[in-house]
Amino acid sequence: MSATNRAAIINKLFKVAKKHYPPILPPSNRTVLEHMMFACCLENTQYEAADESFARLQEQFFDWNEVRVTTAVELAEVMKQQPDPSESAVLIKKALHGVFETYYNFDLESLKKENLRKTVQQMERFKGVSSFVVSYVAQVALGGHYIPLDRATLNMMVVLGAATEAEIAKGKIPGLERTIPKSKGVEFTSIVHQLAAAFHKSKFNKDIRNILLSIAPDATERFPKRGGRKKKVVEPAAKPAKKAAKKTTKSKPAKKAAAKKVPVKKKPAVKKAPVKKKAAVKKKPVKKKTTGKKKPAKKKTRTSIVKKSGRGQKKSATKRLARKKPR
């Protein structure tokens, strides 16, 4: 993007936002540390919620050291009006830890007398302190020409076309300090921050979108879209080869109708008479052969031979009569 187009969008943003939001100037009686704590409450938040959170921290805690040792969960309960109370509580605790580990106290008024560039570099070394907090303290408390940019403002600049995603990844917009003079830096910051915080809170608000469209008419292409809607997928036309498959699908209901048959009553099963089992034949016990000495065979005598052959035996009277022939 050219510098002239970027400068034109930024100047138009300043003019249009001034019509809808009044400038909010920071109080002059705050200390450097109090400006830092308020910046932690103001990041990605509207001024009304940041003022209320800052006032509750001062009322419910004895000093900033008590805030430092308090858990983030307890701080989030005190800062319920924030869009993200837990995130704001973590930012405050990290900023207080960074200050205490560097100076071992919470008095930063000596930074006003030191060189501005060295002071900014030293604050950037604090662990957990964001670039928005450092730029806000440098602008409001130390009087430097810095324009604080939080995540809400950077995302709005991308929607307006004043910055690219690669540029906001570094947390800076090239040429912003040259476009906005130092005398209007505080006013520009307060007005643009109000619009960015409102857009960050409700990205689909029609009134806020109309303000952004009056600045950049082509912003509709870069507006965030609702994730619930799904694109309709147009299916390609069916090929002729798939027509046969469609016919089979149509004939399925007929098959189902034919499949429904009248239930047939089953005949009661006839009980068969129990078959008597045959008695098992007892086998004759087999005599075991004796292992003793064999008895000597008896000598065959004449009488034994006659008994076996039947010779010499007397016939009975019935047999004799049977053989007689009838007369």
C-alpha positions as CSV (number, residue, x, y, z in Angstrom):
1,M,0.0,0.0,0.0
2,S,1.3,3.5,-0.9
3,A,1.8,6.1,1.8
4,T,-0.6,8.5,0.3
5,N,-3.5,6.0,0.3
6,R,-2.7,5.0,3.9
7,A,-2.6,8.6,5.0
8,A,-5.9,9.4,3.3
9,I,-7.7,6.5,5.1
10,I,-6.2,7.6,8.5
11,N,-7.2,11.2,8.1
12,K,-10.7,10.2,7.0
13,L,-11.0,7.9,10.0
14,F,-10.1,10.8,12.3
15,K,-12.7,13.1,10.7
16,V,-15.6,10.5,10.7
17,A,-14.9,9.1,14.2
18,K,-14.9,12.7,15.6
19,K,-18.5,13.1,14.5
20,H,-19.6,10.0,16.6
21,Y,-17.3,10.0,19.6
22,P,-16.1,12.9,21.8
23,P,-12.4,13.0,22.9
24,I,-11.6,11.8,26.4
25,L,-8.6,13.4,27.9
26,P,-6.7,11.6,30.7
27,P,-6.6,13.2,34.2
28,S,-3.4,15.1,35.0
29,N,-3.2,14.2,38.6
30,R,-2.3,10.5,38.1
31,T,1.2,9.2,38.6
32,V,3.2,7.3,36.0
33,L,2.4,4.0,37.7
34,E,-1.3,4.8,37.8
35,H,-1.2,5.6,34.1
36,M,0.4,2.3,33.5
37,M,-2.3,0.4,35.5
38,F,-5.1,2.3,33.7
39,A,-3.5,1.4,30.3
40,C,-3.7,-2.3,31.4
41,C,-7.5,-1.8,32.0
42,L,-8.0,0.1,28.8
43,E,-6.4,-2.4,26.4
44,N,-9.2,-3.7,24.0
45,T,-11.8,-2.2,26.3
46,Q,-14.1,0.8,26.3
47,Y,-13.3,3.8,28.5
48,E,-16.3,3.4,30.8
49,A,-15.4,-0.2,31.7
50,A,-11.7,0.7,32.2
51,D,-12.6,3.6,34.5
52,E,-14.8,1.4,36.7
53,S,-12.2,-1.4,36.9
54,F,-9.4,1.0,37.8
55,A,-11.6,2.6,40.5
56,R,-12.4,-0.8,42.1
57,L,-8.8,-1.8,42.2
58,Q,-8.0,1.4,44.1
59,E,-10.9,1.0,46.5
60,Q,-10.7,-2.7,47.4
61,F,-6.9,-3.0,47.8
62,F,-4.6,-1.2,50.2
63,D,-1.8,-0.5,47.6
64,W,-0.4,-1.8,44.3
65,N,1.8,-4.3,46.1
66,E,-1.3,-6.0,47.4
67,V,-2.7,-6.1,43.9
68,R,0.6,-7.7,42.8
69,V,0.4,-10.6,45.3
70,T,-3.3,-11.2,44.7
71,T,-4.2,-14.1,42.4
72,A,-5.5,-13.4,38.9
73,V,-8.7,-15.2,39.7
74,E,-9.5,-12.7,42.6
75,L,-8.6,-9.8,40.4
76,A,-10.8,-11.0,37.6
77,E,-13.8,-11.1,40.0
78,V,-13.1,-7.4,40.8
79,M,-12.9,-6.6,37.1
80,K,-16.1,-8.3,35.9
81,Q,-17.1,-5.4,33.7
82,Q,-14.1,-6.0,31.4
83,P,-14.7,-7.9,28.1
84,D,-12.0,-10.4,29.2
85,P,-11.5,-10.0,33.0
86,S,-8.9,-12.8,33.2
87,E,-6.7,-11.3,30.5
88,S,-6.8,-7.8,32.1
89,A,-5.9,-9.3,35.5
90,V,-2.9,-11.1,34.0
91,L,-1.7,-7.9,32.3
92,I,-1.9,-5.9,35.6
93,K,0.0,-8.6,37.5
94,K,2.7,-8.9,34.9
95,A,3.2,-5.1,34.7
96,L,3.5,-4.8,38.5
97,H,5.9,-7.7,38.7
98,G,8.1,-6.1,35.9
99,V,8.2,-2.8,37.8
100,F,9.0,-4.4,41.2
101,E,11.7,-6.7,39.8
102,T,13.4,-3.7,38.1
103,Y,13.1,-1.0,40.8
104,Y,12.1,-2.9,43.9
105,N,9.4,-0.3,44.5
106,F,6.4,1.3,42.7
107,D,7.7,4.8,42.3
108,L,8.2,5.7,38.6
109,E,8.1,9.5,38.8
110,S,11.9,9.6,38.2
111,L,11.2,8.4,34.6
112,K,9.9,11.9,33.7
113,K,13.4,13.3,34.1
114,E,15.3,10.7,32.0
115,N,15.7,10.5,28.3
116,L,12.4,9.5,26.6
117,R,13.9,6.9,24.2
118,K,15.9,5.2,27.0
119,T,12.9,5.1,29.2
120,V,10.7,3.5,26.5
121,Q,13.4,0.9,25.9
122,Q,13.6,0.2,29.6
123,M,9.8,-0.3,29.9
124,E,9.8,-2.6,26.9
125,R,12.2,-4.9,28.9
126,F,9.5,-5.4,31.5
127,K,8.2,-8.9,31.4
128,G,4.6,-9.2,30.3
129,V,4.1,-5.5,29.5
130,S,2.4,-5.0,26.1
131,S,3.4,-2.4,23.5
132,F,0.0,-0.7,24.0
133,V,0.8,0.0,27.6
134,V,4.3,1.3,26.9
135,S,3.1,3.6,24.1
136,Y,0.2,4.9,26.3
137,V,2.6,5.7,29.2
138,A,5.0,7.4,26.8
139,Q,2.3,9.5,25.3
140,V,0.2,10.4,28.3
141,A,2.6,10.4,31.3
142,L,6.0,11.2,29.6
143,G,4.7,13.6,26.8
144,G,6.2,11.7,23.9
145,H,4.8,11.4,20.3
146,Y,3.5,7.8,20.5
147,I,0.1,6.4,19.4
148,P,-0.9,3.3,21.3
149,L,-2.3,0.5,19.2
150,D,-4.0,-2.5,20.8
151,R,-5.4,-5.6,19.1
152,A,-8.8,-4.0,18.6
153,T,-7.4,-1.0,16.8
154,L,-5.1,-3.0,14.6
155,N,-7.9,-5.3,13.5
156,M,-10.0,-2.3,12.6
157,M,-7.2,-0.8,10.5
158,V,-7.0,-4.1,8.5
159,V,-10.8,-3.9,7.8
160,L,-10.4,-0.3,6.7
161,G,-7.5,-1.2,4.4
162,A,-5.0,1.0,6.3
163,A,-2.7,-1.9,7.2
164,T,-2.0,-5.4,6.2
165,E,-1.9,-8.5,8.3
166,A,1.9,-8.7,8.0
167,E,2.2,-5.1,9.3
168,I,-0.1,-5.6,12.3
169,A,1.8,-8.8,13.3
170,K,4.6,-6.4,14.3
171,G,2.2,-4.2,16.3
172,K,2.9,-1.1,14.3
173,I,1.4,0.8,11.3
174,P,4.0,2.5,9.2
175,G,3.7,6.3,8.8
176,L,1.0,6.7,11.5
177,E,3.0,9.2,13.6
178,R,3.9,11.2,10.5
179,T,0.2,11.4,9.5
180,I,-1.1,12.5,12.9
181,P,0.8,15.4,14.5
182,K,1.9,15.4,18.1
183,S,-0.6,18.1,19.1
184,K,-3.5,15.8,18.0
185,G,-2.0,12.5,19.2
186,V,-4.0,12.2,22.5
187,E,-7.3,13.3,20.8
188,F,-6.8,10.9,17.9
189,T,-6.0,8.0,20.3
190,S,-9.1,8.5,22.4
191,I,-11.5,8.9,19.5
192,V,-10.2,6.0,17.4
193,H,-9.9,3.8,20.4
194,Q,-13.6,4.2,21.3
195,L,-14.6,3.2,17.7
196,A,-12.2,0.2,17.7
197,A,-13.4,-1.0,21.2
198,A,-17.0,-0.8,20.1
199,F,-16.2,-2.8,16.9
200,H,-14.2,-5.3,18.9
201,K,-17.1,-5.8,21.3
202,S,-19.9,-6.2,18.7
203,K,-18.4,-6.9,15.2
204,F,-21.8,-7.4,13.6
205,N,-23.5,-4.2,14.8
206,K,-25.0,-2.4,11.8
207,D,-24.4,1.1,13.1
208,I,-20.7,0.5,13.6
209,R,-20.4,-1.2,10.3
210,N,-22.1,1.8,8.6
211,I,-19.5,4.1,10.2
212,L,-16.6,2.0,8.8
213,L,-18.3,1.8,5.4
214,S,-18.5,5.6,5.3
215,I,-14.7,5.6,5.8
216,A,-13.9,2.8,3.4
217,P,-16.7,1.6,1.1
218,D,-14.8,-1.5,0.1
219,A,-14.6,-2.7,3.7
220,T,-17.5,-5.2,3.2
221,E,-15.0,-7.6,1.6
222,R,-12.9,-7.6,4.8
223,F,-15.6,-7.7,7.4
224,P,-15.6,-10.8,9.7
225,K,-18.1,-13.4,8.6
226,R,-20.4,-15.4,10.8
227,G,-19.0,-18.9,11.3
228,G,-22.5,-20.5,11.7
229,R,-23.5,-20.3,8.0
230,K,-22.3,-23.0,5.7
231,K,-21.9,-22.7,1.9
232,K,-24.3,-24.8,-0.2
233,V,-22.3,-27.3,-2.2
234,V,-23.7,-27.7,-5.7
235,E,-23.5,-31.4,-6.8
236,P,-22.6,-32.2,-10.4
237,A,-25.2,-33.6,-12.8
238,A,-25.5,-37.3,-12.7
239,K,-24.0,-39.3,-15.6
240,P,-26.2,-41.5,-17.8
241,A,-24.5,-44.6,-16.4
242,K,-25.9,-43.9,-13.0
243,K,-29.6,-43.9,-14.2
244,A,-29.9,-47.6,-13.7
245,A,-28.9,-47.1,-10.1
246,K,-31.7,-44.6,-9.6
247,K,-34.3,-47.0,-10.9
248,T,-33.3,-49.6,-8.4
249,T,-33.7,-47.1,-5.7
250,K,-37.2,-46.3,-6.8
251,S,-38.2,-49.9,-6.9
252,K,-37.1,-50.4,-3.3
253,P,-40.5,-49.4,-1.7
254,A,-42.3,-52.0,-3.9
255,K,-40.0,-54.6,-2.6
256,K,-40.6,-53.6,0.9
257,A,-44.4,-53.8,0.3
258,A,-44.1,-57.3,-1.2
259,A,-41.9,-58.4,1.6
260,K,-44.7,-57.9,4.1
261,K,-46.5,-61.3,4.1
262,V,-49.4,-62.5,6.2
263,P,-48.0,-64.5,9.0
264,V,-48.8,-68.3,8.7
265,K,-49.9,-70.2,11.7
266,K,-47.6,-73.0,12.5
267,K,-49.0,-76.4,13.3
268,P,-48.4,-77.7,16.7
269,A,-45.5,-80.2,16.8
270,V,-46.6,-83.9,17.3
271,K,-44.9,-85.5,20.2
272,K,-43.2,-88.7,19.2
273,A,-43.5,-91.8,21.5
274,P,-40.3,-92.5,23.2
275,V,-38.4,-95.4,21.6
276,K,-37.4,-98.1,24.0
277,K,-33.8,-98.9,23.9
278,K,-32.8,-102.6,23.5
279,A,-31.3,-104.2,26.5
280,A,-27.7,-104.7,26.2
281,V,-26.7,-108.3,25.7
282,K,-24.5,-109.5,28.3
283,K,-21.4,-111.0,27.0
284,K,-20.1,-114.2,28.5
285,P,-17.1,-113.7,30.5
286,V,-14.0,-115.0,28.8
287,K,-12.1,-117.3,30.8
288,K,-8.6,-116.4,31.2
289,K,-6.0,-118.8,30.2
290,T,-4.1,-120.2,33.0
291,T,-0.4,-119.7,33.0
292,G,0.3,-123.0,34.8
293,K,1.7,-126.2,33.3
294,K,-0.5,-128.0,30.8
295,K,-2.2,-131.2,32.0
296,P,-1.1,-134.3,30.2
297,A,-3.6,-135.4,27.6
298,K,-5.5,-138.6,28.5
299,K,-4.9,-141.6,26.4
300,K,-7.8,-142.6,24.2
301,T,-9.3,-145.9,25.2
302,R,-11.7,-148.1,23.3
303,T,-14.6,-147.2,25.5
304,S,-14.2,-143.5,24.9
305,I,-14.1,-144.1,21.1
306,V,-17.3,-146.1,21.2
307,K,-19.1,-143.4,23.2
308,K,-18.2,-140.7,20.7
309,S,-19.2,-142.7,17.6
310,G,-22.3,-144.2,19.2
311,R,-21.4,-147.8,18.4
312,G,-22.5,-150.5,20.8
313,Q,-25.2,-148.2,22.4
314,K,-28.7,-149.7,22.9
315,K,-31.6,-148.0,21.0
316,S,-34.7,-147.0,22.8
317,A,-38.1,-148.7,22.3
318,T,-39.6,-145.7,20.5
319,K,-36.9,-145.7,17.9
320,R,-37.3,-149.3,17.3
321,L,-41.0,-149.1,16.7
322,A,-40.6,-146.1,14.4
323,R,-38.4,-148.0,12.1
324,K,-40.9,-150.8,11.7
325,K,-42.8,-150.7,8.5
326,P,-46.6,-150.7,8.6
327,R,-48.2,-153.9,7.6
